[in-house]
């Protein structure tokens, strides 16, 4: 499975924005040139997995106010050696939201992104090559803020509810709203 699973997923993903087209090329090159791409100990960068998480009805999406980044983003995290990025996204959602019954809407990539992590006392600066999926809570459960977050917030399909205007967050929001219209 290792890298081939992800390379196949990415090959089947057709980004629509110029930014994502560039990210796709960068991610493919990174995977092909780094056998340990799923290991966070790879100092210059690594694959991460995240998700645009919908509530049971699909009318709301959950964002986290990330402690290290100090901004609102989708939930997700490091693969820690696991090449099954979809499973990683589900695991990270469960850990960061407290929601246990979460399933993929489908098994295809929803969005991709490459972002630079500026580093801190514990980590060198590096890149995150993020693979994003569309997940959905299967029942109404109470969300719980994890130690990685300052807060969690459900947002509706109103663009004014987005807590920031970061390109990838707006892009995922628009995909969600357009997909369910």
Secondary structure, DSSP 8 states (H G I E B T S, - for coil): -HHHHHHHHHHT----SHHHHHHHHHHHHHHHH-TTTT-TT-TTEEEEEEEEEE-TTSS-EEEEEETTTTEEE-EEEE-TT---HHHHHHHHHHHHH----EEES-SS--EEEEEEE---SSS--EEEEEEEEEEEESS-------TTEEEEEEE-S-GGG-S---HHHHHHHHHHHHH--
